[in-house]
């Protein structure tokens, strides 16, 4: 039997504020600055999905390599999808560190058979623009045949003014609306379905089979999400442990963290939120959430789990009276970036890991039970493990998280702004790669400087609970 809150969510999708009943909480918490954001609830007819993909098919002819460029919700779901398919020539790029771009280009033997799919709802995401412009240099004057932008239709004209006239552009949503926010775009939009279409060798029949299995599980997933939200509505602090079915890798962790942290974090006074992603947790403070459904198809299972966690956030937010679709504090570090643009970035102290730990011990407070380390560079798995292990040993009474690059700003900054229980350590590389074949040094330097400015602005806005260093490896 469907609960009233479930019905409220279904009733609110697609409607403007004034069209929603005053009894329906989503009329208040489902809008971002007056703009509706519940499009992810709507079931898309498969014929719209099919038509959208077939309209793109001519652009895919002769292409063997595909690079998806984006930040946060525009890319994290794609990373998880890629993990399910072991052999393919699809890549994701979300780091301004030139080493990340080089790592991809080294794997591509023929750049002329490559399509870059750049993703930005507004079309103006700075990192996405800079990375796309850098890749564009690799194609020379014939670049327009190698770029496809996924954005809201209202962004198309802006993209042209930013120098992308001649590139193909498609709406993120199949119905060409703009009511799905970034962290809710997977698995409901072209951001998810285009890479899946490619991974399935452009087989529409197989795609429909996956979609039908997913749709058949929606009602169960939604109701289970409601039951978990009702169970936890009075539990505080809001520390969640979303448990994942199947082997989805650590890539799903970033997607989960963004969904929970950005939707719930810094939304209420003295309301503490923390999400563990895929980390193994034995702390009873963390509340487990898991979809209990047998779905044999791994892609459909991933889609169902995404929908389940999104529905949980929507229901839990209704119980807590939280607007889960906005992220107002993200503008804080962006404002700081504008103020310090062009300022020095070479005045940041260079320390090794032991020295960094000493500095953290001198500033962290007893109430800060979590440490988040953000690496503003493209690290190896060994470096990530080294940092995590050293910090965990030094702070055995605290929980340590390690995140990579400015992607953190897109999935956790909102929650960080008002978080009183977490200490943040921001680390730049001691030096960055300044040569990538096919890309000018000036472009690489510009991207590196932007990465440094992002880290510096982030630290300045969280200065009372963070440290910023260059990291000597």
C-alpha positions as CSV (number, residue, x, y, z in Angstrom):
1,X,0.0,0.0,0.0
2,X,1.4,3.4,-1.0
3,X,2.0,5.8,1.9
4,X,0.6,9.4,1.6
5,X,4.2,10.8,1.5
6,X,5.0,8.6,-1.5
7,X,1.8,9.9,-3.2
8,X,2.8,13.5,-2.4
9,X,6.2,13.0,-4.2
10,X,4.5,11.5,-7.2
11,X,1.9,14.2,-7.3
12,X,4.4,17.0,-7.1
13,X,6.6,16.1,-10.0
14,X,6.3,18.2,-13.1
15,X,4.2,20.9,-11.3
16,X,4.9,24.5,-10.6
17,X,4.7,25.6,-7.0
18,X,1.3,27.2,-7.3
19,X,-0.1,23.9,-8.7
20,X,0.9,21.8,-5.7
21,X,-1.5,21.4,-2.7
22,X,-0.6,23.3,0.4
23,X,-0.6,20.0,2.3
24,X,2.1,18.6,0.0
25,X,5.6,19.2,1.6
26,X,7.3,19.0,-1.8
27,X,5.8,22.3,-2.8
28,X,8.2,23.8,-0.3
29,X,11.3,21.5,-0.4
30,X,11.3,20.4,-4.1
31,X,12.2,23.8,-5.6
32,X,15.6,25.6,-6.0
33,X,15.1,29.3,-6.1
34,X,11.6,28.8,-7.4
35,X,12.7,26.3,-10.1
36,X,11.2,22.9,-10.0
37,X,13.6,20.0,-9.4
38,X,11.5,16.9,-9.2
39,X,11.8,15.8,-12.8
40,X,13.7,12.6,-11.7
41,X,10.5,11.3,-10.3
42,X,8.8,11.3,-13.6
43,X,8.9,8.0,-15.7
44,X,10.3,8.7,-19.1
45,X,8.6,6.8,-22.0
46,X,11.2,4.6,-23.7
47,X,10.3,6.0,-27.1
48,X,11.7,9.4,-26.0
49,X,14.9,7.7,-24.8
50,X,15.2,5.8,-28.1
51,X,14.5,8.9,-30.2
52,X,17.2,10.9,-28.3
53,X,19.8,8.2,-28.7
54,X,19.1,7.6,-32.4
55,X,19.4,11.3,-33.1
56,X,22.9,11.1,-31.6
57,X,23.9,7.9,-33.5
58,X,25.2,9.8,-36.6
59,X,27.7,11.6,-34.4
60,X,29.0,8.2,-33.1
61,X,29.9,6.8,-36.6
62,X,33.6,6.3,-37.0
63,X,34.3,7.0,-33.3
64,X,36.0,4.4,-31.2
65,X,37.0,6.4,-28.1
66,X,34.7,8.5,-25.9
67,X,35.7,11.0,-23.2
68,X,33.1,12.2,-20.8
69,X,34.0,15.5,-19.2
70,X,32.1,16.9,-16.2
71,X,32.0,17.5,-12.5
72,X,30.1,16.0,-9.5
73,X,26.7,14.7,-10.5
74,X,27.5,15.0,-14.2
75,X,30.2,12.4,-14.0
76,X,30.1,10.3,-10.8
77,X,27.3,8.1,-12.0
78,X,29.1,7.5,-15.3
79,X,32.2,6.3,-13.4
80,X,30.1,3.7,-11.6
81,X,28.5,2.5,-14.8
82,X,31.9,2.1,-16.4
83,X,33.0,-0.1,-13.5
84,X,30.4,-2.7,-14.5
85,X,31.9,-3.1,-18.0
86,X,35.5,-4.2,-17.8
87,X,36.5,-3.7,-21.5
88,X,35.7,-0.5,-23.3
89,X,37.2,2.7,-24.7
90,X,35.2,5.1,-22.6
91,X,36.8,7.5,-20.2
92,X,35.9,10.2,-17.6
93,X,37.8,13.4,-17.0
94,X,37.1,15.6,-13.9
95,X,40.5,16.7,-12.7
96,X,42.3,19.9,-13.8
97,X,45.6,18.2,-13.0
98,X,47.2,17.8,-16.5
99,X,48.3,14.3,-15.4
100,X,44.7,13.2,-15.6
101,X,44.3,14.4,-19.2
102,X,47.6,12.8,-20.1
103,X,46.6,9.5,-18.6
104,X,43.6,9.4,-20.9
105,X,45.3,10.6,-24.1
106,X,48.0,8.0,-23.7
107,X,45.4,5.3,-24.0
108,X,44.0,6.7,-27.2
109,X,45.9,5.6,-30.3
110,X,43.9,7.5,-32.8
111,X,42.6,10.9,-31.6
112,X,40.7,11.3,-34.9
113,X,38.3,8.5,-33.8
114,X,37.5,10.2,-30.5
115,X,34.3,12.0,-29.4
116,X,34.4,14.3,-26.3
117,X,31.0,14.5,-24.5
118,X,31.1,17.6,-22.2
119,X,28.4,17.8,-19.6
120,X,27.2,20.9,-17.7
121,X,23.6,21.8,-16.8
122,X,24.4,25.5,-17.0
123,X,27.1,25.1,-19.7
124,X,29.3,27.4,-17.6
125,X,30.9,25.0,-15.1
126,X,34.5,26.3,-15.0
127,X,36.3,23.0,-14.7
128,X,34.3,21.4,-17.5
129,X,34.9,24.4,-19.7
130,X,38.7,24.4,-19.1
131,X,39.1,20.7,-19.5
132,X,37.0,20.7,-22.7
133,X,39.1,23.6,-24.1
134,X,42.3,21.8,-23.4
135,X,41.1,18.7,-25.1
136,X,39.9,20.8,-28.1
137,X,43.5,21.7,-28.8
138,X,44.3,18.0,-29.6
139,X,41.9,18.1,-32.6
140,X,43.2,21.2,-34.3
141,X,40.9,23.2,-36.6
142,X,38.6,20.2,-37.1
143,X,37.6,20.1,-33.5
144,X,33.8,20.7,-33.9
145,X,33.3,17.2,-35.3
146,X,34.7,15.8,-32.1
147,X,32.5,17.5,-29.5
148,X,29.0,17.0,-28.1
149,X,27.7,19.1,-25.3
150,X,25.0,17.8,-22.9
151,X,23.3,20.8,-21.2
152,X,19.9,22.4,-20.5
153,X,18.5,23.9,-23.7
154,X,18.7,27.4,-22.1
155,X,22.5,26.9,-22.0
156,X,23.0,26.3,-25.7
157,X,23.2,30.0,-26.6
158,X,25.6,30.6,-23.8
159,X,27.8,27.8,-25.0
160,X,28.0,29.4,-28.4
161,X,29.2,32.7,-26.9
162,X,31.8,30.7,-24.9
163,X,33.4,29.5,-28.2
164,X,31.5,26.3,-28.9
165,X,29.6,27.4,-32.0
166,X,29.8,24.4,-34.4
167,X,29.7,21.8,-31.7
168,X,26.7,19.5,-31.4
169,X,24.5,20.1,-28.4
170,X,21.7,18.0,-26.9
171,X,19.4,18.5,-23.9
172,X,20.3,16.5,-20.8
173,X,16.7,15.5,-20.3
174,X,14.8,13.4,-22.8
175,X,11.8,15.8,-22.6
176,X,14.1,18.8,-23.1
177,X,13.0,20.2,-19.7
178,X,15.3,21.5,-17.0
179,X,13.9,20.1,-13.8
180,X,16.5,17.5,-12.9
181,X,19.4,18.6,-10.7
182,X,22.9,17.2,-11.2
183,X,22.9,14.6,-8.4
184,X,19.6,13.3,-9.6
185,X,20.5,13.1,-13.3
186,X,21.5,9.4,-13.0
187,X,19.8,7.1,-14.0
188,X,17.1,9.4,-15.4
189,X,18.7,11.4,-18.2
190,X,21.0,11.2,-21.2
191,X,24.0,11.6,-18.8
192,X,23.4,7.9,-17.9
193,X,21.8,6.5,-21.0
194,X,24.3,7.7,-23.6
195,X,27.3,6.0,-22.0
196,X,25.1,2.9,-21.3
197,X,24.0,2.9,-25.0
198,X,27.7,2.9,-26.0
199,X,28.6,0.2,-23.5
200,X,25.8,-2.0,-24.9
201,X,27.2,-1.5,-28.4
202,X,24.3,0.8,-29.4
203,X,21.8,-2.1,-29.0
204,X,18.4,-0.5,-28.4
205,X,16.8,-3.9,-27.7
206,X,19.2,-4.6,-24.8
207,X,18.8,-1.1,-23.5
208,X,15.0,-1.5,-23.4
209,X,15.4,-4.8,-21.5
210,X,17.5,-3.1,-18.8
211,X,15.1,-0.2,-18.6
212,X,12.1,-2.4,-18.3
213,X,13.7,-4.4,-15.4
214,X,14.5,-1.1,-13.7
215,X,11.0,0.2,-14.1
216,X,9.5,-3.0,-12.6
217,X,11.5,-2.5,-9.4
218,X,10.7,1.2,-8.9
219,X,7.6,0.9,-6.7
220,X,9.4,-1.6,-4.4
221,X,12.5,0.6,-4.2
222,X,10.5,3.7,-3.5
223,X,8.4,2.1,-0.7
224,X,11.4,0.6,0.9
225,X,13.1,4.0,0.8
226,X,10.0,5.5,2.6
227,X,10.1,2.8,5.3
228,X,13.8,3.6,6.0
229,X,13.1,7.3,6.1
230,X,10.2,6.8,8.5
231,X,12.4,4.5,10.7
232,X,15.2,7.1,10.9
233,X,13.3,10.4,11.0
234,X,13.9,11.0,14.7
235,X,17.5,9.7,14.7
236,X,20.2,12.3,15.1
237,X,22.9,12.9,14.2
238,X,22.2,12.0,10.6
239,X,25.1,9.6,10.0
240,X,24.2,7.2,7.2
241,X,25.8,4.1,5.9
242,X,24.3,3.3,2.5
243,X,25.0,-0.3,1.8
244,X,25.5,-1.4,-1.8
245,X,24.5,-4.6,-3.5
246,X,26.9,-6.0,-6.1
247,X,30.5,-5.1,-6.9
248,X,30.3,-1.5,-7.9
249,X,33.7,-0.3,-6.8
250,X,34.7,2.9,-5.0
251,X,33.4,5.0,-7.8
252,X,29.8,4.6,-6.4
253,X,31.0,6.1,-3.1
254,X,31.4,9.6,-4.6
255,X,28.0,9.4,-6.1
256,X,26.4,8.4,-2.8
257,X,28.4,11.0,-0.8
258,X,27.3,13.8,-3.1
259,X,23.6,12.7,-3.0
260,X,23.5,12.6,0.8
261,X,25.9,15.4,1.7
262,X,24.8,18.0,-0.8
263,X,21.1,17.2,-0.3
264,X,21.1,17.2,3.5
265,X,24.3,19.0,4.7
266,X,24.2,22.5,6.2
267,X,20.4,22.7,5.8
268,X,19.5,23.0,9.5
269,X,21.1,24.6,12.5
270,X,23.0,22.0,14.6
271,X,22.0,19.2,12.3
272,X,25.0,17.1,11.6
273,X,25.2,14.9,8.5
274,X,27.9,12.4,7.5
275,X,27.9,9.6,4.9
276,X,30.3,6.8,4.8
277,X,29.9,5.7,1.1
278,X,31.4,2.3,0.7
279,X,33.6,2.3,3.8
280,X,33.3,-0.5,6.2
281,X,31.7,0.9,9.4
282,X,31.4,-0.8,12.8
283,X,30.3,2.4,14.5
284,X,26.7,2.0,15.7
285,X,26.1,5.7,15.2
286,X,25.9,5.1,11.5
287,X,22.5,4.0,10.2
288,X,22.5,1.3,7.5
289,X,20.3,1.8,4.4
290,X,20.0,-1.0,1.8
291,X,17.7,-1.9,-0.9
292,X,16.3,-5.4,-0.4
293,X,15.4,-6.6,-3.9
294,X,16.7,-9.4,-6.1
295,X,17.6,-7.9,-9.4
296,X,19.9,-10.1,-11.5
297,X,20.8,-7.6,-14.2
298,X,23.8,-5.6,-12.8
299,X,22.9,-2.3,-14.6
300,X,19.3,-2.5,-13.6
301,X,20.4,-3.2,-10.1
302,X,22.6,-0.1,-10.1
303,X,19.8,2.0,-11.5
304,X,17.4,0.7,-8.8
305,X,19.8,1.4,-6.0
306,X,20.3,5.0,-7.3
307,X,16.6,5.6,-7.3
308,X,16.2,4.0,-3.9
309,X,18.8,6.3,-2.3
310,X,17.3,9.3,-4.1
311,X,13.8,8.4,-2.8
312,X,15.2,7.9,0.7
313,X,16.7,11.4,0.6
314,X,13.4,12.9,-0.6
315,X,11.3,11.2,2.1
316,X,13.8,11.8,4.9
317,X,13.9,15.5,3.8
318,X,10.1,15.7,4.0
319,X,10.2,14.4,7.6
320,X,12.9,16.9,8.5
321,X,11.5,19.8,6.5
322,X,14.8,20.1,4.5
323,X,15.0,21.5,1.0
324,X,17.0,18.7,-0.6
325,X,17.4,20.1,-4.1
326,X,19.3,23.3,-3.5
327,X,22.9,23.9,-2.5
328,X,23.1,27.6,-1.6
329,X,26.5,27.5,0.3
330,X,28.4,26.2,-2.8
331,X,28.4,29.9,-3.9
332,X,30.6,30.8,-0.9
333,X,33.8,29.3,-2.3
334,X,33.0,30.5,-5.8
335,X,32.6,34.1,-4.5
336,X,36.0,33.7,-2.8
337,X,37.5,32.5,-6.1
338,X,36.4,35.6,-7.9
339,X,37.9,37.8,-5.2
340,X,41.3,36.1,-5.2
341,X,41.5,35.4,-9.0
342,X,45.0,36.3,-10.1
343,X,46.5,36.3,-6.6
344,X,49.6,34.4,-5.6
345,X,49.4,30.6,-5.3
346,X,53.1,29.9,-4.7
347,X,53.0,31.1,-1.1
348,X,51.5,27.8,0.2
349,X,53.8,25.9,2.5
350,X,55.4,22.6,1.2
351,X,55.3,19.9,3.9
352,X,55.7,16.1,3.9
353,X,53.0,13.8,5.4
354,X,54.6,13.7,8.9
355,X,54.7,17.5,9.1
356,X,51.2,17.8,7.9
357,X,50.0,15.4,10.6
358,X,51.8,17.5,13.2
359,X,50.1,20.7,11.9
360,X,46.7,19.0,12.0
361,X,47.3,17.8,15.6
362,X,48.0,21.4,16.5
363,X,44.8,22.8,15.2
364,X,42.1,20.0,15.3
365,X,39.6,20.2,18.2
366,X,38.3,17.3,20.3
367,X,34.8,17.7,19.0
368,X,36.0,17.1,15.4
369,X,35.6,13.4,15.1
370,X,36.0,13.3,11.3
371,X,38.9,14.3,9.0
372,X,38.4,14.8,5.3
373,X,41.6,15.0,3.2
374,X,41.1,16.5,-0.3
375,X,43.9,15.9,-2.8
376,X,43.9,18.7,-5.4
377,X,45.9,16.6,-7.8
378,X,45.7,13.4,-9.8
379,X,47.1,10.8,-7.3
380,X,48.0,7.1,-7.8
381,X,46.1,4.5,-5.8
382,X,49.2,4.1,-3.7
383,X,49.3,7.7,-2.7
384,X,45.6,7.6,-1.7
385,X,46.3,4.5,0.4
386,X,49.4,6.0,1.9
387,X,47.6,9.2,3.0
388,X,44.6,7.3,4.3
389,X,46.7,4.9,6.3
390,X,49.0,7.5,7.8
391,X,46.2,9.8,8.8
392,X,44.2,6.9,10.2
393,X,47.2,5.7,12.3
394,X,47.8,9.2,13.6
395,X,44.2,9.9,14.4
396,X,43.0,6.4,15.4
397,X,40.1,7.9,17.5
398,X,38.7,9.7,14.4
399,X,37.2,8.6,11.1
400,X,39.3,9.6,8.0
401,X,38.0,10.2,4.5
402,X,40.2,10.8,1.5
403,X,38.8,12.5,-1.6
404,X,40.3,13.4,-4.9
405,X,40.4,16.8,-6.6
406,X,38.0,19.6,-7.0
407,X,35.3,17.0,-7.5
408,X,35.0,17.3,-3.6
409,X,33.8,20.9,-4.1
410,X,30.9,19.6,-6.1
411,X,29.9,16.8,-3.8
412,X,30.8,17.8,-0.2
413,X,31.4,21.6,0.1
414,X,27.7,22.3,0.8
415,X,27.8,20.0,3.8
416,X,31.3,21.2,4.9
417,X,30.2,24.8,5.2
418,X,28.2,24.4,8.5
419,X,29.8,21.1,9.7
420,X,31.2,21.5,13.2
421,X,32.3,17.9,13.6
422,X,34.8,17.6,10.7
423,X,38.4,19.0,10.1
424,X,39.5,19.5,6.5
425,X,43.0,19.0,5.1
426,X,43.5,20.4,1.6
427,X,46.6,19.3,-0.3
428,X,48.1,20.5,-3.5
429,X,50.9,18.7,-5.3
430,X,54.4,20.0,-4.9
431,X,54.6,20.4,-8.7
432,X,52.4,19.6,-11.7
433,X,53.0,18.2,-15.1
434,X,53.5,21.0,-17.6
435,X,53.7,19.0,-20.9
436,X,51.0,17.0,-22.6
437,X,51.3,16.3,-26.3
438,X,48.8,18.3,-28.3
439,X,48.0,20.8,-25.6
440,X,49.8,24.1,-25.1
441,X,51.8,24.8,-22.0
442,X,49.8,28.0,-21.5
443,X,46.6,26.0,-21.3
444,X,48.0,23.5,-18.9
445,X,49.3,26.3,-16.6
446,X,45.9,28.0,-16.7
447,X,44.2,24.8,-15.6
448,X,46.8,24.3,-12.8
449,X,46.3,27.8,-11.6
450,X,42.5,27.4,-11.5
451,X,43.0,24.2,-9.4
452,X,45.1,26.1,-7.0
453,X,42.7,29.0,-6.8
454,X,39.8,26.5,-6.0
455,X,41.8,25.0,-3.2
456,X,42.8,28.4,-1.8
457,X,39.3,29.8,-1.9
458,X,37.9,26.6,-0.3
459,X,40.4,26.9,2.6
460,X,39.7,30.6,3.0
461,X,35.9,30.0,3.4
462,X,36.5,27.1,5.9
463,X,39.7,28.6,7.5
464,X,38.6,28.0,11.1
465,X,38.5,24.2,10.5
466,X,41.0,23.5,7.8
467,X,44.6,23.6,6.7
468,X,46.1,24.0,3.2
469,X,49.5,22.8,2.1
470,X,51.5,21.7,-0.8
471,X,52.2,18.0,-0.4
472,X,55.7,16.7,-0.7
473,X,55.5,13.1,-1.8
